[in-house]
Amino acid sequence: MLDIALLLVAAFYAGTLNAVAGGGSFLTLPALIAVGVPLVTANATGTVALLPGYVASIFGSREDMEPAPGLSMPLVVGLSLVGGVLGAALLLVTSNAAFNRLIPWLLLLATAMFAFGPQLRRWADSHRAQGARASRLKAVTGLLLVAGYGGYFNGGMGILMLALFGLLGQTRLNAMNAIKNLVSTLLTAIAVAIYAAGGIVQWKGALIMMVAATLAATWARAARESSRPPCCAGALCSSAW
């Protein structure tokens, strides 16, 4: 019973975080590991659990959706899917022992993205203010790398995407968040299909967490539409550091 409660609470706060900026894996992964799920399976299961929340977040931001400079909507869709496939396929061939060696570095990278998120945004803003415009090649390469990272391990993916879109020249935060939600949903959906086919999902834990994460994403969307940002988001970001 305590295991179920832990998964529900972690998933609810993770769903809220993902709807605002990203970083839900900071909560789902440790919770799954704490209840005895092996590392690679925990990583895949946490991603599966957050998929409905990603889908729910699209509905609250679809009117603001526009691709960043250097990208078109078909490119965004295609690169998200390809990156998700590559990242998920790489996870399938990663052993628990290898992932155990990688996970501290992945978590360190994700934590750094949160800690230096404001600095990344300011750097992107100054880059844009100098008149620098991203080429199509840089835009495609950047999104493909971010999507591949998300398909493998999506901790800090939202912050990374927001920084990328700002660097490419996107200026409206609502548009950046909307396209982030779309990319997250697409790459996660294709990655989940691959995880399921590879048999690395613990479905009981995933279904329990899906309920809480989806409710959280729906609540966060309603709060955003009423101009009341979810109060727990800032505290969660701080705790993730």
C-alpha positions as CSV (number, residue, x, y, z in Angstrom):
1,M,0.0,0.0,0.0
2,L,2.8,2.4,0.8
3,D,4.4,1.5,-2.5
4,I,1.3,2.5,-4.4
5,A,1.0,5.8,-2.4
6,L,4.6,6.6,-3.2
7,L,4.0,6.1,-6.9
8,L,0.8,8.1,-6.9
9,V,2.4,11.1,-5.1
10,A,5.5,11.0,-7.3
11,A,3.5,10.8,-10.5
12,F,1.2,13.6,-9.5
13,Y,4.0,16.0,-8.9
14,A,5.9,14.8,-11.9
15,G,2.8,15.4,-14.1
16,T,2.6,19.0,-12.7
17,L,6.3,19.6,-13.4
18,N,6.2,18.3,-16.9
19,A,3.2,20.6,-17.7
20,V,5.1,23.6,-16.6
21,A,8.7,23.1,-17.6
22,G,9.7,19.5,-17.5
23,G,11.7,17.3,-15.1
24,G,9.1,14.8,-14.0
25,S,11.6,12.0,-14.3
26,F,13.4,13.4,-11.3
27,L,10.5,12.1,-9.3
28,T,9.2,9.0,-11.2
29,L,12.5,7.3,-11.6
30,P,13.6,7.4,-7.9
31,A,10.1,6.4,-6.8
32,L,10.1,3.3,-9.1
33,I,13.6,2.3,-8.0
34,A,12.5,2.7,-4.4
35,V,9.8,0.1,-4.8
36,G,12.2,-2.4,-6.3
37,V,11.9,-1.9,-10.1
38,P,15.2,-2.5,-12.0
39,L,16.9,0.7,-13.4
40,V,16.3,0.3,-17.1
41,T,12.7,-0.9,-16.5
42,A,12.2,2.0,-14.1
43,N,13.3,4.5,-16.7
44,A,11.0,3.0,-19.3
45,T,8.1,2.6,-16.9
46,G,8.3,6.2,-15.7
47,T,8.3,7.5,-19.3
48,V,5.2,5.3,-20.1
49,A,3.4,6.7,-17.0
50,L,4.0,10.3,-18.1
51,L,2.7,9.9,-21.7
52,P,-1.0,10.7,-21.0
53,G,0.1,13.8,-19.1
54,Y,2.1,14.9,-22.1
55,V,-0.9,14.3,-24.3
56,A,-3.2,16.3,-21.9
57,S,-0.8,19.2,-21.9
58,I,-1.1,19.7,-25.7
59,F,-4.8,20.6,-25.5
60,G,-4.1,23.6,-23.3
61,S,-1.5,25.0,-25.6
62,R,-2.4,24.0,-29.1
63,E,-3.5,27.5,-30.1
64,D,0.0,28.8,-29.3
65,M,1.8,26.1,-31.3
66,E,4.3,27.3,-33.8
67,P,7.7,25.9,-34.8
68,A,10.9,27.7,-34.0
69,P,12.8,29.5,-36.7
70,G,14.7,27.0,-39.0
71,L,12.0,24.4,-38.4
72,S,8.6,23.6,-40.0
73,M,5.8,21.7,-38.4
74,P,6.5,18.5,-40.5
75,L,10.2,18.7,-39.6
76,V,9.3,19.0,-35.9
77,V,7.0,16.0,-36.1
78,G,9.5,13.9,-38.1
79,L,12.5,14.8,-36.0
80,S,10.6,14.1,-32.8
81,L,9.7,10.6,-34.0
82,V,13.1,9.7,-35.4
83,G,14.9,11.0,-32.2
84,G,12.4,9.1,-30.0
85,V,13.1,5.9,-32.0
86,L,16.8,6.2,-31.8
87,G,16.9,7.0,-28.1
88,A,14.4,4.2,-27.2
89,A,16.3,1.7,-29.3
90,L,19.5,2.6,-27.5
91,L,17.9,2.1,-24.1
92,L,16.7,-1.4,-25.2
93,V,20.3,-2.5,-25.8
94,T,21.6,-0.9,-22.6
95,S,22.1,-3.4,-19.7
96,N,21.1,-2.6,-16.1
97,A,24.8,-2.6,-15.2
98,A,25.7,-0.1,-17.9
99,F,22.7,2.1,-17.1
100,N,23.7,2.0,-13.4
101,R,27.0,3.5,-14.4
102,L,25.4,6.0,-16.7
103,I,22.5,7.2,-14.4
104,P,24.6,9.4,-12.0
105,W,26.0,11.3,-15.0
106,L,22.6,11.6,-16.6
107,L,21.1,12.9,-13.4
108,L,24.0,15.3,-13.0
109,L,23.4,16.6,-16.5
110,A,19.6,16.9,-15.9
111,T,20.2,18.7,-12.6
112,A,22.6,21.1,-14.2
113,M,20.0,21.9,-16.8
114,F,17.6,22.9,-14.0
115,A,20.2,24.7,-12.0
116,F,21.4,26.7,-14.9
117,G,18.1,27.0,-16.8
118,P,17.8,30.8,-16.3
119,Q,21.4,31.3,-17.4
120,L,20.7,29.1,-20.5
121,R,17.7,31.2,-21.3
122,R,19.6,34.5,-20.9
123,W,22.4,33.2,-23.1
124,A,19.9,32.2,-25.8
125,D,18.3,35.7,-25.5
126,S,21.6,37.5,-25.8
127,H,22.5,35.2,-28.8
128,R,19.2,36.2,-30.4
129,A,19.7,39.9,-29.6
130,Q,23.0,39.9,-31.5
131,G,21.0,39.0,-34.6
132,A,22.3,35.5,-34.9
133,R,19.9,33.2,-36.7
134,A,20.1,29.5,-36.7
135,S,20.6,27.7,-39.9
136,R,18.2,24.8,-40.9
137,L,21.1,22.4,-40.3
138,K,21.7,23.6,-36.8
139,A,18.0,23.6,-36.0
140,V,17.5,20.0,-37.3
141,T,20.6,18.7,-35.6
142,G,19.7,20.4,-32.3
143,L,16.1,19.0,-32.2
144,L,17.2,15.5,-33.3
145,L,19.8,15.4,-30.5
146,V,17.3,16.6,-27.9
147,A,14.6,14.1,-29.1
148,G,17.2,11.3,-29.0
149,Y,18.1,12.3,-25.4
150,G,14.4,12.3,-24.5
151,G,13.8,8.9,-26.0
152,Y,16.7,7.5,-23.9
153,F,16.4,9.5,-20.7
154,N,14.1,12.5,-20.5
155,G,15.2,14.1,-17.3
156,G,15.6,17.8,-17.9
157,M,14.4,17.5,-21.5
158,G,11.9,20.3,-21.2
159,I,14.5,22.8,-20.0
160,L,16.8,21.7,-22.8
161,M,14.1,22.2,-25.4
162,L,13.1,25.6,-24.1
163,A,16.8,26.7,-24.3
164,L,17.1,25.2,-27.8
165,F,14.0,27.0,-29.1
166,G,15.2,30.3,-27.6
167,L,18.6,29.9,-29.2
168,L,16.9,29.3,-32.6
169,G,15.1,32.6,-32.3
170,Q,11.7,31.8,-30.8
171,T,10.6,34.7,-28.6
172,R,7.1,33.9,-27.3
173,L,7.3,31.7,-24.2
174,N,3.8,30.3,-24.8
175,A,4.8,29.2,-28.2
176,M,8.0,27.6,-26.9
177,N,6.1,25.8,-24.2
178,A,3.5,24.6,-26.7
179,I,6.0,23.2,-29.2
180,K,7.9,21.6,-26.3
181,N,4.7,19.8,-25.3
182,L,4.2,18.5,-28.8
183,V,7.8,17.3,-29.2
184,S,7.6,15.6,-25.8
185,T,4.4,13.9,-26.6
186,L,5.6,12.6,-30.0
187,L,9.0,11.3,-29.0
188,T,7.5,9.8,-25.8
189,A,4.7,8.0,-27.7
190,I,7.1,6.3,-30.2
191,A,9.6,5.5,-27.4
192,V,6.8,3.9,-25.3
193,A,5.8,1.7,-28.3
194,I,9.4,0.5,-28.6
195,Y,9.7,0.0,-24.8
196,A,6.6,-2.1,-24.8
197,A,7.7,-4.2,-27.8
198,G,11.0,-4.7,-26.1
199,G,9.3,-5.9,-22.9
200,I,11.0,-3.4,-20.5
201,V,7.8,-1.9,-19.1
202,Q,6.5,-2.7,-15.6
203,W,2.8,-2.2,-16.5
204,K,1.3,-2.3,-13.0
205,G,3.5,0.6,-11.8
206,A,3.0,2.4,-15.1
207,L,-0.8,2.2,-14.9
208,I,-0.9,3.4,-11.3
209,M,1.3,6.4,-12.1
210,M,-0.6,7.2,-15.3
211,V,-3.7,8.1,-13.4
212,A,-2.0,10.6,-11.1
213,A,0.2,12.1,-13.8
214,T,-2.8,12.7,-16.1
215,L,-4.8,14.3,-13.3
216,A,-1.9,16.6,-12.5
217,A,-1.4,17.6,-16.1
218,T,-5.1,18.4,-16.4
219,W,-5.0,20.5,-13.2
220,A,-1.9,22.3,-14.3
221,R,-3.5,23.1,-17.7
222,A,-6.6,24.6,-15.9
223,A,-4.4,26.6,-13.6
224,R,-2.4,28.0,-16.5
225,E,-5.5,28.9,-18.4
226,S,-6.8,30.8,-15.3
227,S,-3.5,32.6,-15.0
228,R,-2.7,30.8,-11.8
229,P,0.6,28.9,-12.3
230,P,0.7,25.7,-10.2
231,C,2.2,26.8,-6.9
232,C,4.2,23.6,-6.4
233,A,6.2,23.9,-9.6
234,G,8.8,26.3,-8.3
235,A,9.3,24.3,-5.1
236,L,9.7,21.1,-7.1
237,C,12.2,22.7,-9.4
238,S,14.2,23.9,-6.4
239,S,14.1,20.4,-4.8
240,A,15.2,18.8,-8.0
241,W,18.5,20.8,-7.8
